[in-house]
Amino acid sequence: MSNKQSSGIQTAILDVPVTVERPPYNPGPEENKLLPDAGTARANKAASLRAPEGTPGWADAHARQTVLQQHCDYFDTDKDGVIWPLDTFRGFYALGFGLVLSLFSMFIIHSSFSYPTCPGWLPDPFFRLYVDNIHKAKHGSDTGTYDNEGRFIPQKFEDWFNKYGNGKDGLSFADVMDGLKGQRLIMDPVGSFGAFFEWLATYVLLWPEDGVMKKEDIRRVYDGSIFVDIASKRAGTAKTKAA
């Protein structure tokens, strides 16, 4: 037995329950008009059904960067393409992670991703990240939304919510854990831990009052635009309290 959706494409077989439990994004004609060619990776736009042109203003301002490079741009404070461990610590601290979590995040990120992004064969003695090569730090067992060159694939982004969002316009932490199990690849402890760490950091960053991270907020984590907003709001709040 099989199941066909509005597009006419068969995406599930009832005799294979996992294909029913995890439906991919299967757009109909109207959705195809809003977000055409969803399976084609966007170089510099984190496009979704709700934001087919990416984050307004952000994508245009970062037209010379891939979406994965945009994700890192907030931490590159002097815009020289090199992110020092102290840059990462300060960035996380400004986002509200506190001293311990900021230090932990700095250690995990730079110990894991510095060498893959190095321009040569020798490791960087200061554990810096090189934004030009950040695509080399992509790992397995993730959503697949970034491709291996750092572009953004809308189909994969929409798949993630269709498969694990349980009809919500977002994800609870339990949904994320289900997703991590579903995306886990065999013999990939590094990728599995990396995916868990990234989603845990995302949840701490967004910390939704109702326990559900909003889809649009998560999309803006992918292109990094939300980092600037959160840091600015926290800085403004701190100034107000000081006054």
C-alpha positions in Angstrom: 0.0 0.0 0.0 1.2 3.5 -0.6 0.4 7.1 0.2 0.4 10.0 -2.3 0.1 13.7 -1.3 -1.1 16.8 -3.2 1.9 16.8 -5.6 1.1 13.3 -6.7 4.5 12.1 -5.7 4.5 8.9 -3.5 6.5 9.6 -0.3 5.3 6.8 1.9 4.6 3.0 2.0 2.3 1.9 4.6 4.1 -1.4 5.0 7.3 0.6 5.9 6.1 2.6 8.9 9.1 4.9 9.1 8.2 6.4 5.7 4.8 7.3 7.1 6.1 8.5 10.5 8.6 10.8 8.9 7.0 12.5 5.9 9.3 14.7 3.8 8.3 18.2 2.6 6.1 17.5 -0.4 4.8 20.8 -1.7 1.7 21.3 -3.7 1.3 23.8 -6.6 0.8 26.8 -4.5 3.8 26.1 -2.2 5.9 25.5 -5.3 5.0 29.0 -6.5 6.0 30.5 -3.1 9.2 28.5 -2.9 10.2 27.2 -6.3 13.0 24.6 -6.7 13.1 23.8 -3.0 15.7 21.1 -3.6 18.2 23.5 -5.2 20.7 24.9 -2.7 20.7 28.7 -2.2 24.2 30.1 -2.0 23.4 33.2 0.1 19.8 33.0 1.1 18.3 30.9 4.0 15.1 30.4 2.1 12.0 28.7 3.5 8.3 28.6 2.7 7.6 31.5 5.0 10.7 33.5 3.9 11.4 32.5 0.3 13.9 35.4 -0.1 15.7 34.7 3.2 16.0 37.3 5.9 15.0 40.7 4.6 18.1 43.0 4.3 20.4 40.4 5.7 20.9 38.3 2.5 21.6 41.5 0.5 24.1 42.8 3.0 25.9 39.4 3.0 25.6 38.6 -0.7 29.3 37.7 -1.0 29.0 35.1 1.8 27.4 31.6 1.8 24.7 31.0 4.3 27.1 29.0 6.5 29.6 31.9 6.4 26.8 34.2 7.4 26.1 31.9 10.3 29.7 32.6 11.5 29.8 36.3 10.6 28.5 37.5 14.0 31.6 36.0 15.7 34.0 37.6 13.2 34.0 41.0 14.9 36.7 42.6 12.9 35.5 41.0 9.6 38.9 39.7 8.6 37.8 36.2 8.0 39.5 34.8 11.1 37.6 33.9 14.3 39.8 33.7 17.4 38.7 31.7 20.5 38.3 34.9 22.4 35.9 36.2 19.6 33.7 33.1 20.1 33.8 33.4 23.9 32.7 37.1 23.7 30.1 36.3 21.2 28.5 33.6 23.3 28.7 35.7 26.4 26.9 38.6 24.7 24.2 36.1 23.7 23.6 35.3 27.4 25.3 32.0 27.8 27.2 33.0 30.9 30.9 32.4 31.8 30.9 28.6 32.0 28.8 27.8 28.9 30.7 30.4 26.9 34.0 28.9 27.8 32.7 25.4 27.1 31.3 26.5 23.7 34.6 28.1 22.8 36.5 24.9 23.7 34.2 22.6 21.8 34.0 24.7 18.7 37.7 25.6 18.3 39.1 22.2 19.3 36.7 20.6 16.8 36.6 23.0 13.8 39.9 24.8 13.8 42.1 22.2 12.0 39.5 21.4 9.2 39.4 25.1 8.3 43.1 25.7 8.3 44.5 26.9 4.9 47.5 24.5 5.2 48.4 21.1 6.5 49.7 22.3 9.9 47.3 23.0 12.7 46.8 26.6 13.8 48.6 27.1 17.1 45.9 29.5 18.3 43.0 27.3 17.3 41.5 30.0 15.1 38.7 29.4 12.6 39.1 30.5 9.0 35.7 31.5 7.6 36.7 31.0 3.9 37.1 27.3 4.7 34.2 26.9 7.2 32.4 24.5 4.8 35.1 22.0 5.6 33.9 21.8 9.1 30.5 20.4 8.1 29.8 17.1 9.9 27.4 14.2 9.4 24.3 13.2 11.3 22.8 16.7 10.9 19.7 18.0 9.1 21.6 18.3 5.8 20.3 21.9 5.4 23.8 23.1 4.7 25.4 21.4 1.8 29.1 20.5 1.6 29.8 23.9 0.2 27.9 25.9 2.9 24.8 26.6 0.8 21.3 26.4 2.2 18.9 23.7 0.9 15.3 24.7 1.6 14.0 21.1 1.0 16.1 19.8 3.8 15.1 22.6 6.2 11.4 21.9 5.5 12.0 18.2 5.7 13.3 18.5 9.3 10.1 20.2 10.5 7.8 18.0 8.4 9.4 14.8 9.8 9.9 15.8 13.5 7.7 18.9 14.2 4.5 16.9 14.7 2.4 19.6 13.0 3.8 22.5 15.1 5.3 25.7 13.7 8.5 24.8 15.5 10.3 22.2 17.6 10.3 21.2 21.2 13.4 19.7 22.7 11.8 16.3 22.6 11.2 16.8 18.9 14.9 17.7 18.5 15.9 14.5 20.2 13.7 12.4 18.0 15.3 14.2 15.0 18.8 13.5 16.2 18.0 9.8 16.5 16.4 9.8 13.0 19.4 11.6 11.4 22.1 9.7 13.2 24.5 7.9 10.8 26.3 4.7 11.6 29.9 5.0 12.9 29.6 8.8 13.3 30.1 9.8 17.0 31.7 13.1 16.0 28.8 14.1 13.8 26.2 12.9 16.3 27.8 14.9 19.2 28.3 17.9 17.0 24.6 17.9 16.0 23.5 17.4 19.7 25.8 20.3 20.8 24.5 22.6 18.1 20.8 22.0 18.9 21.4 22.2 22.6 23.1 25.6 22.1 20.2 26.7 19.8 17.6 25.8 22.5 19.6 27.6 25.2 19.9 30.6 22.9 16.2 30.8 22.0 14.9 29.4 25.4 11.2 29.5 24.4 8.7 30.2 27.1 6.3 27.5 25.8 9.1 25.0 25.2 8.7 25.3 21.4 11.4 26.9 19.3 9.8 28.8 16.5 10.6 27.7 12.9 11.4 31.2 11.8 13.8 31.7 14.7 15.6 28.5 13.8 15.9 29.6 10.2 17.5 32.8 11.3 20.0 30.8 13.4 21.1 29.1 10.2 21.9 32.5 8.5 23.1 34.1 11.8 20.9 37.1 11.5 19.2 36.4 14.9 22.5 36.5 16.8 22.9 40.2 16.1 19.3 40.9 17.2 19.6 38.9 20.5 22.9 40.4 21.4 21.6 44.0 20.7 18.5 43.4 22.8 20.5 42.1 25.7 22.9 45.0 25.5 20.0 47.4 25.4 18.4 45.7 28.4 21.6 45.9 30.4 22.0 49.6 29.6 18.4 50.3 30.7 18.9 48.4 34.0 22.2 50.3 34.6 20.4 53.6 34.1 
